[in-house]
Protein backbone atom coordinates (compact mmCIF):
# COMPACT_ATOMS: atom_id res chain seq x y z
CA UNK A 1 0.00 0.00 0.00
CA UNK A 2 2.77 2.42 0.88
CA UNK A 3 4.52 1.60 -2.38
CA UNK A 4 1.26 2.35 -4.19
CA UNK A 5 1.05 5.75 -2.48
CA UNK A 6 4.67 6.45 -3.29
CA UNK A 7 4.10 5.96 -7.00
CA UNK A 8 0.76 7.75 -7.11
CA UNK A 9 1.96 10.79 -5.16
CA UNK A 10 5.49 10.95 -6.52
CA UNK A 11 7.24 10.44 -3.20
CA UNK A 12 10.92 10.82 -3.59
CA UNK A 13 13.55 9.19 -1.47
CA UNK A 14 13.97 12.64 0.04
CA UNK A 15 11.06 12.17 2.45
CA UNK A 16 12.54 8.94 3.78
CA UNK A 17 16.00 10.53 3.92
CA UNK A 18 14.56 13.45 5.93
CA UNK A 19 12.93 10.99 8.33
CA UNK A 20 16.16 9.04 8.83
CA UNK A 21 18.20 12.20 9.39
CA UNK A 22 15.62 13.67 11.77
CA UNK A 23 15.61 10.56 13.97
CA UNK A 24 19.13 9.23 13.39
CA UNK A 25 20.17 9.17 17.06
CA UNK A 26 16.82 8.87 18.77
CA UNK A 27 13.72 6.75 18.97
CA UNK A 28 10.96 7.17 16.46
CA UNK A 29 7.36 6.02 16.27
CA UNK A 30 5.46 4.83 13.23
CA UNK A 31 3.50 8.08 13.28
CA UNK A 32 6.75 10.00 12.81
CA UNK A 33 7.31 8.23 9.49
CA UNK A 34 3.73 8.82 8.37
CA UNK A 35 4.08 12.50 9.27
CA UNK A 36 7.25 12.91 7.20
CA UNK A 37 5.82 11.07 4.20
CA UNK A 38 2.55 12.97 4.49
CA UNK A 39 4.35 16.31 4.52
CA UNK A 40 6.17 15.35 1.32
CA UNK A 41 3.02 14.10 -0.41
CA UNK A 42 0.52 16.65 0.84
CA UNK A 43 -1.86 13.96 2.11
CA UNK A 44 -2.68 12.34 5.42
CA UNK A 45 -0.58 9.18 5.09
CA UNK A 46 -1.32 8.16 8.68
CA UNK A 47 -5.06 8.09 7.98
CA UNK A 48 -4.52 5.76 5.01
CA UNK A 49 -1.80 3.52 6.44
CA UNK A 50 -3.42 3.01 9.85
CA UNK A 51 -6.15 1.00 8.11
CA UNK A 52 -3.42 -1.39 6.96
CA UNK A 53 -1.26 -1.49 10.08
CA UNK A 54 -3.72 -1.30 12.99
CA UNK A 55 -5.99 -4.18 12.07
CA UNK A 56 -5.46 -7.80 11.17
CA UNK A 57 -5.84 -9.23 7.72
CA UNK A 58 -6.53 -7.89 4.27
CA UNK A 59 -9.55 -6.85 2.30
CA UNK A 60 -11.11 -8.80 -0.51
CA UNK A 61 -12.75 -6.55 -3.10
CA UNK A 62 -15.48 -7.66 -5.48
CA UNK A 63 -16.26 -5.46 -8.48
CA UNK A 64 -19.32 -5.86 -10.68
CA UNK A 65 -21.58 -3.88 -12.96
CA UNK A 66 -24.60 -2.38 -11.19
CA UNK A 67 -27.56 -4.50 -12.37
CA UNK A 68 -29.91 -1.53 -11.87
CA UNK A 69 -27.76 0.80 -14.01
CA UNK A 70 -25.22 -0.66 -16.48
CA UNK A 71 -23.36 2.66 -16.61
CA UNK A 72 -22.29 2.19 -13.00
CA UNK A 73 -19.96 -0.23 -11.29
CA UNK A 74 -20.13 -1.39 -7.70
CA UNK A 75 -17.08 -2.28 -5.62
CA UNK A 76 -17.60 -4.04 -2.30
CA UNK A 77 -14.93 -4.83 0.23
CA UNK A 78 -14.94 -7.28 3.07
CA UNK A 79 -12.49 -8.94 5.37
CA UNK A 80 -10.65 -11.82 3.74
CA UNK A 81 -11.24 -15.05 5.58
CA UNK A 82 -9.79 -18.39 4.55
CA UNK A 83 -13.24 -19.84 5.09
CA UNK A 84 -15.81 -17.18 4.08
CA UNK A 85 -18.45 -19.05 6.08
CA UNK A 86 -16.51 -18.53 9.32
CA UNK A 87 -18.58 -17.21 12.18
CA UNK A 88 -16.88 -13.99 13.23
CA UNK A 89 -19.62 -12.93 15.66
CA UNK A 90 -17.54 -14.20 18.59
CA UNK A 91 -14.31 -12.84 17.13
CA UNK A 92 -12.21 -11.74 20.08
CA UNK A 93 -10.13 -9.52 17.81
CA UNK A 94 -11.91 -6.29 17.02
CA UNK A 95 -10.83 -3.64 14.58
CA UNK A 96 -10.83 0.13 15.10
CA UNK A 97 -11.88 0.38 11.43
CA UNK A 98 -14.50 -2.38 11.48
CA UNK A 99 -12.36 -4.34 9.02
CA UNK A 100 -12.57 -1.78 6.24
CA UNK A 101 -9.51 -0.44 4.45
CA UNK A 102 -8.48 2.51 2.33
CA UNK A 103 -8.18 0.72 -1.03
CA UNK A 104 -7.17 2.33 -4.32
CA UNK A 105 -8.68 0.76 -7.44
CA UNK A 106 -7.51 1.43 -11.00
CA UNK A 107 -9.04 0.39 -14.28
CA UNK A 108 -8.44 1.02 -17.96
CA UNK A 109 -10.64 0.42 -20.97
CA UNK A 110 -9.77 -0.68 -24.46
CA UNK A 111 -11.06 2.65 -25.76
CA UNK A 112 -8.51 4.45 -23.55
CA UNK A 113 -5.77 1.89 -22.85
CA UNK A 114 -3.12 4.37 -21.67
CA UNK A 115 -5.23 6.28 -19.17
CA UNK A 116 -6.11 4.59 -15.90
CA UNK A 117 -9.09 5.76 -13.89
CA UNK A 118 -8.43 5.68 -10.15
CA UNK A 119 -11.11 5.40 -7.50
CA UNK A 120 -10.78 4.93 -3.76
CA UNK A 121 -12.62 2.83 -1.24
CA UNK A 122 -12.25 5.15 1.70
CA UNK A 123 -13.14 2.94 4.70
CA UNK A 124 -16.44 2.10 3.05
CA UNK A 125 -17.84 -1.34 2.41
CA UNK A 126 -19.29 -0.28 -0.95
CA UNK A 127 -18.74 2.40 -3.58
CA UNK A 128 -20.55 3.10 -6.81
CA UNK A 129 -18.57 4.53 -9.70
CA UNK A 130 -18.96 5.36 -13.37
CA UNK A 131 -18.43 2.25 -15.51
CA UNK A 132 -18.02 2.89 -19.20
CA UNK A 133 -20.53 1.29 -21.51
CA UNK A 134 -18.66 -1.23 -23.62
CA UNK A 135 -19.49 -1.83 -27.25
CA UNK A 136 -18.34 -4.43 -29.74
CA UNK A 137 -14.99 -5.87 -28.77
CA UNK A 138 -14.29 -3.30 -26.03
CA UNK A 139 -13.09 -4.59 -22.70
CA UNK A 140 -12.24 -3.35 -19.24
CA UNK A 141 -9.24 -4.52 -17.27
CA UNK A 142 -8.44 -3.95 -13.62
CA UNK A 143 -5.13 -3.88 -11.87
CA UNK A 144 -4.48 -5.50 -8.56
CA UNK A 145 -1.47 -5.09 -6.38
CA UNK A 146 -0.21 -7.59 -3.90
CA UNK A 147 -0.26 -5.63 -0.72
N, C-alpha and C positions, 0 to 999 in steps of 0.2 A: 504494500500500500504506500509506504513512504517513497519507494522508488517511483511509483506511479505519480505521486505528487511532484517529485523532483523533476520528472520529465515534463509534466503538464505546466508547471509553474516556472520552469527554467532555473531551478536552483543551481547555483554554482557550488563548487567545492569551497568557495569563500565562506559561506555560512557555517559549514562544518569546521573550517579552519579557525574562524572567529570563536566558535564554541570551545574548541580545544585550547586555544590561546587564553581565553578568558578563565578557564578552569584548570589550567595546566598543573598547578600545585595545590589544588584544593578539591574538596568533594563537590560533586554535582548531582542533581536530581534529574530524572527524566524530563520534568517540566522545563528545566533550564535548556535542554536541547530543543524542545518544541518551541520555546520562546525565541531562540536564536534563528531557527529555521523559519518560523512564522514572520519574524521581522524581515528576513530576506525575501520572502515570497509575498508578503502583504496579505496573508490569510491567517486564520486561527488554526494552526497545525495541531495544537493540543486538542481542540474540539474534535477534529477528525480522527486523530490517532488514538485518543482515549477509547474510542469504540472498538479499536482493534487490540489494545493492550490491557484494558481493564475488565475484560470479560472472556470467558472460555469459548473456544470453538471458532467456527467460521460460518458465514452465511451461505445459503444456497439460494440462487436467484432463478426464478422461472419467468421467461418472457413469452408473451403470446399476443396475438392480435385481439383487440376488444371485439367480442362477438356482436355487441350492440352497435358498434361503429367501426367499420373496417379501416377508417383513416387514423385510428388510435391504437397504440400498443399499451399493454399493461405489463408492468414488471412487479413481481412479488418476491419478497425475501422472507426467509425463515431460517431458523437455526438448523444447521446440518447435524443430523443424527445418523449414526451408522444404521440403526433400525428406525425408520420414520414412524413406526407404530409404537415407539417407546412411550411409556407413560411418564411425562415430566411433571405431573401435578405435585408429586412428592419430592421434586428435585431440591436437594438441600443446598445447591449452589445457585444463588440468585445473581442477577445481572443488574448493574445500575442503569443499563440501557435497554432492559427488557429483551435482550438478545436481538437487537437491531443494530445495523452497522451503517457507516457512511460508505456507500459503494458507488464508485464511478462506473458508468456503462457507456461504451462507445459502439456505434454501428456505422457502416457505410452501405451505400446502395450501388447497384451496377450502373445507374444513371449518373452517379457522382462518386466514382471509385477512389478518388484521391482526397476527398473531404469527409472526415469522420464527424459525426454528430455526437456530442457528449452530453449525457444527462446524469443526474446524481440521485441516488436514493439516500436521502438525508435523514437517517434514523426513522424512516417510515417503512411500514410493512408492504405498502403498495404505492406505485406511482403510475400515472397515465401520461403518455407522451404522444406526440405526433408521429405516426407511422406512415411512410409514403405508400401511396397506392401503387402497386406493381402491375405492369402490363407486359404482355408477351413473355419474353425470356428474361425479364428483369429479376433480380434477386436481391436479398438483403443478407448481410453477413455481420455477425457480431464478433467481438474480440473478447477473450477472457484472459485474465492474468492469473498466474498462480501466486497467491498471496500468502 
